[in-house]
Amino acid sequence: MVVNLLIQFNASGITTPSISANTLFLYRNSNLHKGNINATDLDQTPNGLNIQEAELQFYSDVDPYTRLSLLLSIAPQYTSDGITVSEEWGVEPEEVFAESNILSDITFKIGKFKAAIGKHNGLHTHAFPFIDPPIANTQLLGDEGLNDVGVSTAILFSTDWFNELTIQYLRGKGENDEFKSPSPSMGVGLAHWKNLFDLNDDLTIEIGASYAQGGNSFSKMTLLSGADITFKWRPSEGGRYTSLLWSTEYLSRKQTQVAVAEEKGFGFASWVQYQFSERWSCSYRYDQLKVSESFDPIKLLNTTWVKNSLGFIYTPSEFSSYRIEYDHKHSGVKNNDNESTEKTFYLQANFTIGAHPVHVY
């Protein structure tokens, strides 16, 4: 009887979804966030130890044609009443989408997902190469990046190298303020072209280009463009103990509205990560962003940001890692304490349990 029950259970097509959980613990010490934070500060994250973010993910094949993925994010949110800053915890769907799995060369997706703009925007927080995203991503795409409900088609061309074109349409009502058009018909069109080449047995190069266009809250247009290039070196012999990654990403945003100058923001980030032993690696990143003719100079300053980040990572297993990082950021604009340079020290612990899906190469 037990055998019959198992056969009936499997024949019904019911499967238990794969479940994983990831938690980031973060200690932060910044010279601009000592003591009480001003209620008017845009960044109200305090110093000290806290849970940076926790993610709970469910994914499984629905049937032979479709798979479903659900990722919930749990993180502290800091709000102000104009006098004090308080901490609240929020739970929100970071990604919820269904994806086809019947065709090997074409993938269809529908739901809420991270848009295919550039390279860094598609990463989840626990997969970031550094504690924070590049400045251009944070300031031009928002703290959570370009993430919205829409449809997507990815086409893998039959070439000698990995050659994929992704076309997406987003509703324009997501977390990114620059694409919230009052017109329901003004969504966001996006295209991303990705190429991956093997230069030899040890070295690969990835080249990508992105473009997005959609209506903004001023009933005009927002344009995004980007390009990225990544080199990955891992020797076929001894690759377990040494490797090198060098990646550079450029991002540009232009916004228009009636009777004012066009807002422009463009920047890039270039980072290198070197693995010098089986479990240890070090990393360095240089960021720069320049903004002119900002529509909201309080939220997005008309200035040039420059940031240097240096980190060391210890990875005892694929399920845990520990990071120490120092950031030095200069904005050219002084805050209420007459300081324009932020110096931040981080300690981060990253833990994962369960069957976590593989990250994008």
N, C-alpha and C positions, 0 to 999 in steps of 0.2 A: 504493500500500500504506500509506503514511503517513497518508493521508486516512482510509482504512478503520479504521486503528488508533485514530485520534482519535475517530471516530464511535462505535466500540465502547466506548472509554473513557468518553465522556460518557454514552452510553446506559446504562451500568452503574450510573450514579448516584453514582460515586466522585468526590468533590471534595476538594481540598486545603484543610484548615482554615485560617482566618485566624489568624495568630500575632502576638502583640505582647509586648513586654517593657518594664517600667518599673522604674527604679532611683532611689531617694532617697538622697542623700548628706547627712549632717547633722553639723554642728559644734554642740556644746552646752557652755555654761559656766554652771553653777549654783553659788550660794554654799553650798548644802547638799551638794554632791557634789565638793568639792575634796579632793584627797588620797585616802586609802583610805576606802572605804565600809564602814560597819559591817555585819557579816554578818547582823545582825538587821533591817536596814532593809527595808521593804516594797518601795521603789523602789530598785533596785540599779544603775540605768543610770549609767555613769560619765560624767564630763566628757570632752571631746575630740572628735576626728573619727572617724566610723565610717559604715558603711552602715546607714541606718535600716531599709530594707526593699527587697527586689527582688520583683517580681511577674512571673510568666510565664503568659500566658493563651492558650488555644486555644478557638476557637468556630467552629461551622459548622452548616449545615443537614444533618441526617442523611438526610432524605428530604423530600418535599413536606409532611409533617405535623409534623415535629419538628426542633428544633435542640438542640445540645449545647454546653455551656460548661464549661471546666475552667480554674481559676485556682489556681496554686501560689504560695505565699508563702515567701520565703527571708529569714530575719531572725536577728540575734544574740539569744541568750537568756542571761540572767545567773542563775547558780545559786550557792548557798552551801553549804558543808559545816559551817557554824557558826563557821568561823575566817576563811576567805578567800572572795572572790567570784571566780568564773571565768566566762569567756565560751565559750559553745557555739553552734554554728550549727544551726538547725532548718529542715527543709523540710516543709511541711504543706499539704494542700488547703484553701484559704480558701473556695472555692466550687466545687461540682461538681453540676450540675443539668441535667436535660432539660426542655425547654419546648415547648409546642405553638405552632405558627405557622399553623394552617389557618383558625382562626376570628379574625375581626377584633375582636370585642367581648369575647371570653372567652379568657383565657390560663391554661393549666394548667401547673404546675411540680412537679417531684419531684426530690429530692436534698438537697444541703447548700447552704444559702444564708443570706444576711443577712436577718434577719426584718424585716418591714415595721412596725417600731415607731418612730414619730416620723420625723424627716427625716434626722438625721445618721447614724443607725445603718446606713443602707443604703450609705453612702459607703465607697469604698476609701481607703487611707491617702494615696495620691498625689492624691486629689481633696478632701482635707480643706481647708476654708477657712483653718485655722490648723494649726500643727505638731501639737498635741494635740487630742483630742476635748474637748468640754465636760466639766466636772467631774462633772455629774450622770450623763452617759453612762458615764464611766470607773468611778465608784464604784457606781452602781446596776446597770449592765449588764455590767461587767467590762472589762478592757483591750481585748479583741477585740470587745466588743459582744455582742448577742444573735445568735448564729450557730449553727444546728443543722440536723440532717437532718429533713426533713418534706415535706409536700405543701402546695401553694398554689393558690388560684383567684383570679384578678383579673377583675372584671366591669366593663366600661365601659358606662355607661348612655347611652341616646340622649337627651341633653339639649343645650341650647344652649351649655353650657360643658363643660369636661373634668370628668367626674364618675365616679370609679372607687372601687369597694369591693374590698378585698383581704381574703380569709379564709385563714388558715393554721393548720395543725396540726403542731407540732413534737414530736419524741419525748421531749424533756426530759432528754437525756443529753449535751448539747453542752458548750461552753466556759463557759457561765454557771453558776456554782455554785448560784445561788438557784433553779434549776429542776431539780436532780438528785434527783428523788424515788426512794426505794428501791423503789417499786412500779412495775413495768413498764407498767402501764395508766395511770399518771398523766402524761400528756403536757401540752403547752402549747397552749391555744387562743388565737388572736390575730385581731384585726380592725383594719383601717386604712381610713379613709375620706379620700379626697383630692379636693379641688375646685380648679380653676384657672379664673380669670376674666380676661378682657381688659377693663380699665376704659376704655382708649382705645388708640390705635395705639402709644403709647409705654410704657404702664404695665400690668402684670399683677399679680394677687394670687393667692397659693396658700394654701389653708387645709386643715389636716389634723387628724385626731383618731385616737387609737390606744388600744387596750385589749388586755391579755394577762392570762391567768390559768393557773396550773399548780401542780402539787405540788412541794414543796421537800424538802430532805434531812431535815427534821424531821417528815415525814409529814403536814404541814399545807399551807397554801396561800401562794403568792406572787402578788400582784396588781400589775400595771403599768398606768399610764394616762399619756397624753400628749396634747399639743396643740401645733400649730405654725402660724405664719403668716409668709409671705414676700412682700415687695414687690420687684418688679424693674422698674426704669426704664431704658429704652434708647431714645433719640430715633430716630425713623424717618430723620431727617436728621442726620448727624454721630454716629450711634451707634457708629461704629468707634473714636471717640476719647474718648467719655465715656459712663458708665453708672453706675447706683447700685443696690445690693442691700441690703435690710434684712430680716433674718430673726430670729425669736424662737421658741424652743422650750422647752416646759415638760415635765418628766418627774417622775413620782411612783412610789414603790414602797412596798408594805406587805407585811410577812411575819408569819406567825403560827406559833406552836408551843405545845405543851401547857404550861399553868400558868405562863406568863410574859407580860409585857406585849407588845403588838404593836409590832414594829419599824417605824419610819416614816422615810422619806427622800424629800425633794422639793427640786427646784431648777429653775433655768432658765438659759438662755444667750441673750443678745441680741447680734447682731453686725451691723456695717455694713461694706460694701466699696464704695469709690468709685474708679472708673477716671477718671483725670484726663488721660491721654494715650493714644496708640495702644498703648503697651506697658507703661505704668506704672499701678499702682493702690496704694491704701493701705487698711488694714482695722483695725477695732477691735472687741473683744469683751469683754463683761462677763459673768462667771459667778458663780453663787451656788448653794450646796447646803447644806441643813440636815438633820442626822440625829439622831434621838432613839431611845432604848431599843434600841441596837444589840445584836444577838445575839453579835457578836464585836468588842468595842471596840478590840482590837488591829488587826484588819484594816480595820474600818470605824469610824472615830472618832465619838463622840458630840460633834459640834461643828458649827460653821458655817464653810464654806469661802467665800472671796471671791477672785476672780481677775480681773485686768485684763490684756489682751493687745493689743499694738500691733504692726503689721507693715507692711512695704512689699514689693511684689512686682513683679519685672521679668519680662515674658513676651515674649521675642523671637520665638517662634513657638508654634504649637499643640503642639509636641513637646518644649518645654523651658520651664523657668521657674526663677527664682532668688528666694529669700525671705530677708528679714532680719526678726527678730521679737524682741520683748522681752516677758516675762511677769512679773507680780508677783502672787504667790499667798500668801494669809494663811489659816491654818487655826485659829488660836486655841490650838493645842496645841504645846508646845515639844518639840524633839527632844533627843538626847543632848548637843548642843552649845548648848542653851539658846536655840535659834532657832525661831521660829514662822512666819517670813516667808521664802518662797523667791523669789529674784530670778534669772531665767534669761535668757540671751542665746542666740539661735539664728541659724545660717546654714544654709540648705538649698538644694540643687540637685536639680532634678527633671527626668529625661530619659525619653522614651518613644520606642520604635522599633516599626515594624510597624503593622498594621491594628488599631488600638485601637477598641473599640466606643464609641459615644457615651455620655456620662454622663447620669444622670437629670436632667431639667430642674429 
